[in-house]
Amino acid sequence: MTQRLIAIGDIHGCRTALETVLDAIDPTGEDIIVTLGDYIDRGPDSRGVIDTLIRLADRSQLVGVLGNHEEMMLEVLHHGGSHHAWLRYGGVETLESYGFDGDLDFLPPEHQQFLESLGDFYLSGDFFFTHAAYDPELPLEEQAIEMLRWYSLTNGIPPQHQSGKTAVVGHTANRDGEILDSGHLICLDTYCYGGGWLTAMDVNTRQVWQANEKGELRQ
């Protein structure tokens, strides 16, 4: 079997779409699967998404990137951050999926471990992976968190990174359900939670899998 390098865009609580995509991919232990962040919030089953990703890590080489939504939740749960922004941007749905009863210590230990394992970026071959974007002039190790997790491509697509590698990102939802490919940047957020698609791509071959929250594969 040839090793595949597969990126998955923003999941946002869409467990059914995620499981449908994974069934189509049929990951093996040889495959590297890079999830681009925003596993939680907005969609109906954030807890189920994390459970599915933990199981995925047992059958493939899972690399998880931290999204701005995980950052918002962890800031509230562990650093005394204000909850208003998180709840406004989908935190209510996440709390409901965990059966929140007022106790902020609601994350199961294995979910906490998963969240703590998430990185700011991942580098492999001719590609690098971040949640949102990058500063083209700075090495990945020196990037500002604001660029990696919060920058919207609606403000402009950055020029090619100084490394010459292709960026694979999420965060900026393409509401028409189509992949944004500028040549040096690929955005795989295709608006699953809003009625679009969850997108996975083998970045080396450009094979694409897409599914929606109804459990339908896009043909």
N, C-alpha and C positions, 0 to 999 in steps of 0.2 A: 504494500500500500504506500502511495506517495503521501507525504505529510501535507496537509492543507493548512493554510493560514486564513482563518475565517473571522471576520468582524461582524458584530451584531449591534445595530443602532439602539436608540433609546426605547426601553421596554415599558416604562411607566405603568407598572401594575397589570399589564396585559398578559396574564399567565397562559391563557388559552392560545393566544397568538405565538407566544414563545414555545410552548410545547409542540404546536403544529410545525413551526419552523425546524425545531430540533428533530422531530420525527422525519422530516424530509431530508435533513442533512445527514442523519444517522452517524453521529460523531464516533470516532474511534480513539484509542489511546495515542495514536500518532498525531492527531489533529491538535493544532493550537487554536483555541477559540478566544478571541479578544472581545469582551463586552465593554461598550463605550460609555457606560454610566447612565444615571437616571433609571434605576431599576424600580424605584418606588414612586408614589404620588400619582394622583389624577385617575389612573385606571382602577379596576375593581378589586385586584388581588395582589397587592404588594407583598404580603407575607408569602403567598404561594409562589411568586416570582423568585424570591430569595431561596425558598426551599428547592425549587427546580434548579437554580444555579448551583447550589451546594451539591445536589446529586450529579449535576453535569461535571463538576470538578472531579468526581470519582471515576469518570469514564473518558475524560479527555484532559488536555493540558489547558486549563482555564486561566486566563489572565484578565482580571477585572480592573477597570479604570473607575476612579471615583467621579461621580457627577455632582453638579451643583445642588441637586435635590437631596442626595445623601449628605452633602456638606451641611445643608440647612437643618436637616433632622438631627445630625450629630451635634451641631452647635446648640440646639435646644436641649437635647437629652443630657449632654455631658459638660457643657460649658456655660450653662445659664443664659443662653441666648434668648432673645425675644421670639415668641412663637407666632407672632402675627403674620409675618411674611410666609413662613412655612405653611401655615394653615390656609392662607389665601391661595397658595399655588399647589394645592393638592394634598397637603398633610392630613386633612380630615379623612380622606379616603384611606390613607395609610393607617391611621389610628383605628379606623373601623375594621380593617382587615386583621388587625392584631387583637380585636376585642377590647380596646382600651377602656379601662375602668377608673381612670384618674391617676394611676400609678405610672410615672414616667419610666420606671424600670421594667418595661414590657418586652424588650427584645430578648428572645431566647439566646443562651450563650453561643450557640453555633452561628446565629445570625450576627451577633456582635463580632465574632471571630472573622466572619466573612467580610463585614464592613471594614474591619481593621486591616484586612489583607489587601485592600484596594489601593492602587498606585495613582500617581499623577499623570503618568504617560508610560508607553511601552514602545520599544524599538525592536524591529525585526527586519533584517534584509534591507530591501529598498523602501520600507515603509516605517512611519511612526504613527502612533495612535494616541489621541488626547480626547477629552470629552468635547471641548468647544472649539478651540483654535490654538494659536501660537503666535509669538513674536518672531518674524522671519530673521531678525538680526541676532537673536540670542541662542546659545546652545540650550538644549532641552533641560539640562540640569539647572539652568539659571532663569527659567521662565517664571513669570509672575502668575500666581494662582488665578488672578482675575482673567488673564488671557486663556489659561488652560481650561477653566471651568465655567466662565461667565460670558465671554465675548460672543456676541451674535453676528453671524455672517451677513445679516441684513445691513450691518454697518460697513460692509465691504469685505471681500475675500482677501486675506493677506497674500502678498507675493510668496513665491516659493521659498521654503525654509533654506537657510544657509547650508544645510547638510546636503541639499539636492534630493532628499528623499520625499516621497509622496505622503502627504498627511491624510489620515483617515479619522474623521470626527463625527460627532452627532450634534446634539444640543439645539441647533437651529432647524425647526420643523419645516419640512417641505410639504405643504398641505395638499399638494396635488398628488402625493404618493410616489413621486419620481425621485430617483437618486440624483443628487447634484454632483457632477464630475467636471471640475474645471481643468483637469489635466494634472496639476500638482496637488490638488485637494479633492477628496471625495467625502461628501456628507451623507450619512446613512440614516438620519432621522427623518422618517417618512410618515410621522403623525399617527402612529398606531392608536393612541388613546382617543384621538379625535375622530375616529372613523376611517383612518387611512390604513397603512400597512406597517408591520414590523419587518425590517429588512436585514438580511444576512448576506454577506458577500465573501467569497473566496478571493482575496485581493490579488493573488497571483494569476488566477485564470479568469477572473471577473465573472465567475458563475454566481448567480443571484437566486436567493430564495426569499419569498415574501408571503406573509400570512396576515390575516386580520383577526380581530377578537371574536369573530363568529367561528373561527376554526377553519377558514377557507384559505387554500393556497392560491396565490395569483398565478395564472397561467401565462 
